[in-house]
Amino acid sequence: MKKTVVLLLIIGVFYVFISDTLAKNLTIPADAIRIRIIPNSNSAFDQDIKLKVKDKLEITMYDLLKDAKSSEEAEEIIKNNLELVDKDVKKILSEEKYDKGYTINFGKNYFPEKEYKGVKYEAGYYESLLVTLGKGEGDNWWCVLFPPLCLIEEDENTEVEYKSIVMELLEKYLS
């Protein structure tokens, strides 16, 4: 029994150390393609429009890029489908009676510094699809389109189940 407790303690410490180290070393690949949506303002209406555009473009971009094997291939797919992106944004804004205008740009676009789960992402110009709504003065949403590493803030009340190979092996060993 003492050996099992000691083994569990060692595995627990190892697991916490490795998880923390991995989180701190999480980086977005240099050849990643991002998406950023900047709303007109931080008003509830403008933020709601941003989220509706985000939701639609997440689905559209996933469908387009799900089989892409490289950032070059993903870039070509995005370039060839900017009309579709424009159509999606235009449709949502029309449905919502949004009349502040918008722009879509694919290329090197500026991203501010971001800290996510203890990892700092440097400000800079990154290959990205940028949708600016109205004046583009509100809090933005962004994630990585390729490879698909979305950095979506989850609701703090959302329960998430984390599994690891170590824990699965431990469960199997103790069964």
C-alpha positions in Angstrom: 0.0 0.0 0.0 2.8 2.4 0.9 4.5 1.7 -2.5 1.3 2.5 -4.3 0.9 5.8 -2.4 4.5 6.8 -3.1 4.1 5.8 -6.8 1.0 7.9 -7.0 2.7 10.9 -5.3 5.7 10.6 -7.7 3.4 10.4 -10.8 1.3 13.3 -9.5 4.4 15.6 -9.0 5.8 14.5 -12.4 2.4 15.1 -14.1 2.0 18.6 -12.6 5.6 19.5 -13.5 5.3 18.3 -17.1 1.9 19.9 -17.6 3.2 23.3 -16.3 6.4 23.0 -18.4 4.3 22.1 -21.6 2.0 25.0 -21.0 4.8 27.5 -20.6 6.5 26.2 -23.8 3.3 26.3 -25.9 4.0 28.3 -29.0 2.3 29.1 -32.2 4.3 27.8 -35.2 6.1 30.4 -37.2 4.2 29.4 -40.4 0.8 29.5 -38.7 -2.1 31.3 -40.3 -4.3 33.3 -37.9 -7.7 34.8 -38.0 -8.7 38.1 -36.2 -12.0 39.8 -36.0 -12.1 43.3 -34.6 -15.6 44.8 -33.8 -16.5 48.4 -34.2 -16.6 49.0 -30.5 -17.1 47.3 -27.1 -20.9 47.9 -27.1 -23.0 44.8 -26.5 -24.4 45.1 -30.1 -20.9 45.3 -31.7 -19.5 42.5 -29.6 -22.6 40.4 -30.5 -22.0 41.0 -34.2 -18.3 40.1 -33.8 -19.3 36.7 -32.2 -21.8 36.0 -35.0 -19.2 36.7 -37.6 -16.7 34.5 -35.7 -19.1 31.6 -35.4 -19.9 31.6 -39.1 -16.2 32.0 -40.2 -15.1 29.3 -37.8 -17.4 26.8 -39.6 -16.5 28.1 -43.1 -12.8 28.1 -42.5 -12.9 24.6 -40.8 -14.7 23.2 -43.8 -12.2 24.8 -46.2 -9.0 23.9 -44.3 -9.8 20.6 -42.7 -7.8 18.7 -45.3 -4.9 21.2 -45.8 -1.5 19.6 -45.3 0.7 22.6 -45.2 0.5 26.4 -44.5 1.2 27.0 -48.2 -1.8 24.9 -49.1 -4.0 26.6 -46.5 -2.9 30.0 -47.7 -3.8 29.1 -51.3 -7.2 27.8 -50.1 -7.9 31.0 -48.2 -6.8 33.3 -51.1 -9.1 31.3 -53.4 -12.1 31.7 -51.1 -11.9 35.3 -50.0 -15.2 35.9 -52.0 -16.9 33.2 -49.9 -15.6 34.9 -46.7 -16.9 38.2 -47.9 -20.3 36.7 -48.8 -20.5 35.1 -45.3 -19.7 38.4 -43.5 -22.0 40.4 -45.8 -24.9 38.0 -45.1 -24.6 38.2 -41.3 -24.2 42.0 -41.4 -27.3 42.3 -43.6 -29.3 40.0 -41.4 -28.3 42.0 -38.3 -29.0 45.3 -40.1 -25.4 46.3 -39.4 -24.5 49.4 -41.5 -21.1 50.4 -40.3 -19.2 48.6 -43.1 -16.3 46.2 -42.9 -13.1 45.2 -44.5 -11.4 41.9 -45.1 -7.7 41.5 -45.5 -5.5 38.5 -46.0 -1.8 39.0 -45.6 0.5 40.2 -42.9 -1.6 41.9 -40.3 -0.8 43.3 -36.8 -1.7 41.4 -33.7 -1.2 42.9 -30.2 0.5 41.0 -27.4 -1.7 38.3 -25.9 -1.4 36.2 -22.7 -3.3 33.0 -22.7 -3.2 30.5 -19.9 0.1 31.9 -18.7 1.7 31.9 -22.2 2.7 35.2 -23.7 2.3 35.6 -27.5 4.4 38.5 -28.8 2.9 41.4 -30.7 3.8 41.5 -34.4 2.7 41.1 -38.0 1.5 37.6 -38.8 0.0 35.9 -41.9 -3.7 36.2 -41.2 -7.2 36.7 -42.2 -8.4 40.0 -40.7 -12.0 41.1 -40.6 -12.5 44.7 -39.3 -16.1 45.7 -38.5 -16.8 49.4 -38.6 -14.1 51.5 -37.0 -12.4 48.4 -35.5 -12.0 49.9 -32.1 -13.5 47.0 -29.9 -11.9 44.0 -28.2 -11.0 41.5 -30.8 -11.2 37.7 -31.1 -8.5 35.7 -32.7 -7.3 32.1 -33.1 -5.0 30.1 -35.4 -6.6 28.8 -38.6 -3.7 26.6 -39.6 -2.6 24.5 -37.9 -6.0 24.5 -36.1 -4.9 25.7 -32.7 -7.8 27.9 -31.7 -7.3 30.0 -28.6 -10.8 30.5 -27.6 -11.5 31.7 -24.1 -13.8 29.2 -22.4 -16.4 30.1 -19.9 -15.0 29.7 -16.4 -18.0 27.6 -15.4 -17.4 25.1 -18.2 -16.2 21.7 -17.0 -13.4 20.3 -18.9 -12.1 16.8 -18.5 -8.3 16.4 -19.0 -6.8 13.0 -19.7 -3.3 12.0 -20.1 -1.4 8.8 -21.1 0.2 8.7 -17.6 -3.2 8.8 -15.9 -4.7 6.2 -18.2 -1.8 3.9 -17.6 -2.1 4.5 -13.8 -5.8 3.7 -13.9 -5.2 0.5 -15.9 -2.3 -0.4 -13.4 -4.5 0.1 -10.3 -7.5 -1.7 -11.8 
